[in-house]
């Protein structure tokens, strides 16, 4: 099995090396990750300049650093390493729960894999300035997660979050609540206004969600999908009696055809006279 590993913390993050050591028990591993931190980059891709793909050595693993985004790394990495079976992203230094999925660079790397027809698994854990993750303590749970998910070939996109001291594993759904972003105004040394974009904790997560699971020290595994269609909303819209039928691409052509026929008739009458 070929396992490509990326992240958004950068190629020199301790999390990617910790994940590579566990993943190497399941197959052949290659790391392709940004050359600098790309946290909260989301699913941005680089289209205005070329990318560089430079080989480095990390421990005993083959690794490459890319001057691009997490999604760039997966797109380029799978192009350079044909027949990749699965893409792992992480271990991210910081949880990716609920609304964080929208802007997470870690999850974007896994989503890019799914877009390419591969399987993508994003893995994150709690991090703070006061205490770094204990990857040795988390290793048994990362191993168990990979044992579960590498066999589940029908799941193309999965988001995994590990609390510092897990007591087990739970399947969960994404917590979707009011966006937890916060803008903090400040001033630079010259007195000019600047703004920090931060997040504030949301209280009272619903039971069964990813946020609830991690708050209760469970490893959260959330199957996701690329299709963002609101199925209930679409069904309700299609059931509306006043919704007019739309024949795609015909209305404009119909008007042009009418004008064309009028012009031809007028020309014919002129020639007869």
C-alpha positions as CSV (number, residue, x, y, z in Angstrom):
1,X,0.0,0.0,0.0
2,X,1.3,3.5,-0.9
3,X,0.6,6.1,1.7
4,X,1.2,9.7,1.0
5,X,1.3,12.0,4.0
6,X,0.8,15.8,4.1
7,X,-0.2,18.5,6.5
8,X,-0.7,22.2,6.9
9,X,1.9,22.7,9.8
10,X,4.8,22.3,7.4
11,X,7.2,19.5,6.6
12,X,9.2,20.0,9.7
13,X,6.3,19.6,12.1
14,X,6.7,16.9,14.7
15,X,3.2,15.7,14.0
16,X,3.9,14.6,10.4
17,X,6.9,12.5,11.5
18,X,4.8,10.9,14.3
19,X,2.1,9.9,11.8
20,X,4.7,8.6,9.3
21,X,6.1,6.3,11.9
22,X,2.7,4.7,12.6
23,X,1.7,4.6,8.9
24,X,4.9,2.8,7.9
25,X,3.6,-0.3,9.6
26,X,0.7,-0.4,7.0
27,X,2.6,0.3,3.8
28,X,5.2,2.4,1.9
29,X,5.3,6.0,3.1
30,X,6.2,9.2,1.4
31,X,5.8,12.7,2.9
32,X,5.0,15.8,0.8
33,X,4.2,18.9,2.8
34,X,4.4,22.7,2.7
35,X,7.9,24.2,3.3
36,X,6.3,26.7,5.8
37,X,3.2,26.6,8.0
38,X,-0.1,26.9,6.0
39,X,-2.6,26.7,8.9
40,X,-6.2,27.7,8.1
41,X,-5.3,28.0,4.4
42,X,-8.4,26.0,3.5
43,X,-8.6,24.5,0.0
44,X,-6.5,27.2,-1.7
45,X,-4.5,26.1,-4.8
46,X,-1.6,27.9,-6.4
47,X,-2.4,29.0,-10.0
48,X,-0.4,32.2,-10.5
49,X,3.1,30.8,-10.2
50,X,5.0,27.5,-10.5
51,X,5.7,25.2,-7.6
52,X,9.0,23.7,-6.5
53,X,9.3,20.1,-5.3
54,X,12.5,19.6,-3.3
55,X,13.6,16.3,-1.8
56,X,14.7,16.2,1.8
57,X,15.4,13.5,4.4
58,X,13.3,13.2,7.6
59,X,14.5,10.4,9.8
60,X,14.4,7.2,7.6
61,X,11.6,8.5,5.4
62,X,11.6,9.9,1.9
63,X,10.1,13.4,2.0
64,X,9.5,16.5,-0.2
65,X,8.9,20.1,0.6
66,X,6.7,22.2,-1.6
67,X,6.3,26.0,-1.7
68,X,2.6,25.8,-1.9
69,X,-0.6,24.9,0.0
70,X,-1.7,21.6,1.5
71,X,-3.9,21.0,-1.5
72,X,-1.0,21.7,-3.8
73,X,1.1,19.2,-2.0
74,X,-1.4,16.4,-2.4
75,X,-2.0,17.2,-6.1
76,X,1.7,17.4,-6.9
77,X,2.6,14.5,-4.6
78,X,0.2,12.1,-6.1
79,X,1.3,13.2,-9.6
80,X,4.9,12.5,-8.8
81,X,4.1,9.2,-7.0
82,X,1.8,7.2,-9.2
83,X,-0.7,4.6,-7.8
84,X,-1.0,6.2,-4.4
85,X,-3.6,4.3,-2.4
86,X,-4.5,6.7,0.4
87,X,-3.5,10.2,1.7
88,X,-3.1,10.9,5.4
89,X,-3.0,14.5,6.6
90,X,-1.6,15.4,10.0
91,X,-1.1,14.9,12.8
92,X,-2.2,18.5,13.0
93,X,-1.2,20.6,16.0
94,X,-4.7,21.8,16.9
95,X,-8.1,20.2,16.7
96,X,-10.3,20.5,13.6
97,X,-13.8,20.2,14.9
98,X,-17.2,21.5,13.7
99,X,-16.9,24.7,11.8
100,X,-13.1,24.4,11.6
101,X,-13.6,21.9,8.8
102,X,-14.4,24.8,6.4
103,X,-11.0,26.5,6.7
104,X,-8.8,23.7,7.8
105,X,-5.7,23.2,5.6
106,X,-5.3,19.7,7.2
107,X,-8.7,18.7,6.1
108,X,-8.2,20.3,2.7
109,X,-5.3,18.0,2.0
110,X,-7.6,15.0,2.7
111,X,-10.4,16.6,0.5
112,X,-7.9,17.0,-2.3
113,X,-7.3,13.3,-2.2
114,X,-11.0,12.6,-2.4
115,X,-11.3,15.0,-5.3
116,X,-8.7,13.0,-7.1
117,X,-10.6,9.7,-6.5
118,X,-8.4,8.6,-3.6
119,X,-9.1,8.2,0.1
120,X,-8.3,11.0,2.4
121,X,-7.9,10.9,6.2
122,X,-7.3,14.0,8.3
123,X,-5.9,13.5,11.8
124,X,-5.6,16.3,14.4
125,X,-5.0,16.6,18.1
126,X,-5.1,19.3,20.8
127,X,-2.3,21.8,21.1
128,X,-1.5,24.8,23.3
129,X,1.5,27.0,24.0
130,X,1.7,25.5,27.4
131,X,1.8,21.8,26.4
132,X,2.7,20.0,23.2
133,X,1.0,16.8,22.2
134,X,2.4,13.6,23.7
135,X,2.6,11.6,20.4
136,X,3.9,8.5,22.2
137,X,0.8,8.4,24.3
138,X,-1.4,8.9,21.3
139,X,0.3,6.3,19.1
140,X,-1.9,3.3,20.1
141,X,-5.0,5.3,19.2
142,X,-3.5,6.5,15.9
143,X,-2.7,2.9,15.2
144,X,-6.2,1.7,16.0
145,X,-7.7,4.5,13.8
146,X,-5.6,3.5,10.8
147,X,-6.5,-0.2,11.4
148,X,-10.2,0.8,11.2
149,X,-10.1,3.2,8.3
150,X,-7.6,1.6,6.0
151,X,-10.0,-1.3,5.8
152,X,-13.0,0.9,5.2
153,X,-12.4,1.5,1.5
154,X,-15.9,2.9,0.9
155,X,-15.1,5.9,3.1
156,X,-13.4,8.4,0.8
157,X,-13.1,11.3,3.3
158,X,-12.7,11.1,7.1
159,X,-11.9,13.6,9.8
160,X,-10.3,12.3,13.0
161,X,-9.6,14.3,16.2
162,X,-7.7,13.0,19.3
163,X,-8.0,14.4,22.8
164,X,-4.8,14.5,24.9
165,X,-5.9,11.5,27.0
166,X,-8.3,9.3,25.0
167,X,-10.5,6.7,26.7
168,X,-11.8,5.2,23.5
169,X,-13.1,5.8,20.0
170,X,-16.5,7.1,18.8
171,X,-18.1,7.5,15.4
172,X,-19.5,11.0,15.3
173,X,-21.1,13.6,13.1
174,X,-19.8,17.1,12.4
175,X,-20.9,19.8,15.0
176,X,-22.4,22.7,13.0
177,X,-23.3,25.7,15.1
178,X,-22.9,29.4,15.1
179,X,-19.5,30.3,13.6
180,X,-17.0,30.7,16.4
181,X,-14.8,33.4,14.8
182,X,-13.9,36.5,16.7
183,X,-12.2,39.8,15.4
184,X,-9.9,41.4,17.9
185,X,-8.9,45.0,17.1
186,X,-5.5,46.3,18.0
187,X,-2.8,48.8,16.9
188,X,0.7,48.3,15.5
189,X,3.7,50.1,16.9
190,X,3.0,53.1,14.7
191,X,-0.6,53.4,16.1
192,X,-2.3,52.2,12.9
193,X,-5.3,49.9,13.4
194,X,-4.7,46.1,12.9
195,X,-7.0,43.2,13.5
196,X,-6.5,39.6,14.7
197,X,-8.9,36.9,13.7
198,X,-9.3,34.4,16.5
199,X,-11.8,31.8,17.7
200,X,-13.9,31.6,20.8
201,X,-14.9,28.2,22.4
202,X,-18.5,27.2,21.9
203,X,-20.2,25.7,24.9
204,X,-22.7,22.9,25.1
205,X,-21.9,20.8,22.0
206,X,-24.6,18.3,21.1
207,X,-24.1,14.7,22.1
208,X,-22.9,12.5,19.2
209,X,-20.9,15.3,17.5
210,X,-17.2,15.6,17.0
211,X,-16.8,18.4,19.5
212,X,-18.9,16.6,22.2
213,X,-16.8,13.5,21.8
214,X,-13.4,15.2,22.2
215,X,-14.7,17.2,25.2
216,X,-15.5,13.9,26.8
217,X,-12.1,12.4,25.9
218,X,-13.2,10.2,23.1
219,X,-11.3,10.0,19.8
220,X,-13.8,11.3,17.2
221,X,-14.0,9.7,13.7
222,X,-16.4,11.6,11.4
223,X,-17.1,10.4,7.9
224,X,-17.5,13.4,5.5
225,X,-18.5,13.9,1.9
226,X,-17.7,16.3,-0.9
227,X,-21.3,16.8,-2.0
228,X,-22.5,19.8,0.0
229,X,-26.1,19.7,-1.4
230,X,-28.8,20.3,1.1
231,X,-31.0,17.3,0.2
232,X,-33.9,18.3,2.3
233,X,-33.8,21.8,1.0
234,X,-33.6,20.6,-2.6
235,X,-36.5,18.2,-2.1
236,X,-38.6,21.1,-0.6
237,X,-37.7,23.4,-3.5
238,X,-38.6,20.8,-6.2
239,X,-42.0,20.3,-4.5
240,X,-43.0,23.9,-4.8
241,X,-46.0,24.2,-7.1
242,X,-45.0,27.6,-8.4
243,X,-41.6,26.6,-9.5
244,X,-41.5,27.0,-13.3
245,X,-39.9,24.3,-15.4
246,X,-36.6,25.5,-17.0
247,X,-35.3,24.1,-20.2
248,X,-31.6,24.8,-19.9
249,X,-30.1,26.8,-22.7
250,X,-33.3,27.2,-24.8
251,X,-34.7,30.6,-23.9
252,X,-31.9,32.6,-25.4
253,X,-31.8,30.4,-28.5
254,X,-35.6,30.7,-28.9
255,X,-35.4,34.5,-28.9
256,X,-32.6,34.5,-31.4
257,X,-34.4,32.1,-33.6
258,X,-37.5,34.2,-33.6
259,X,-35.5,37.3,-34.7
260,X,-33.8,35.3,-37.4
261,X,-37.1,34.0,-38.8
262,X,-38.5,37.6,-38.8
263,X,-35.5,38.8,-40.7
264,X,-35.7,36.1,-43.3
265,X,-39.4,36.7,-43.9
266,X,-38.8,40.4,-44.3
267,X,-36.0,39.8,-46.8
268,X,-38.2,37.3,-48.8
269,X,-41.1,39.9,-49.0
270,X,-38.6,42.6,-50.2
271,X,-37.2,40.3,-53.0
272,X,-40.8,39.5,-54.2
273,X,-41.7,43.1,-54.5
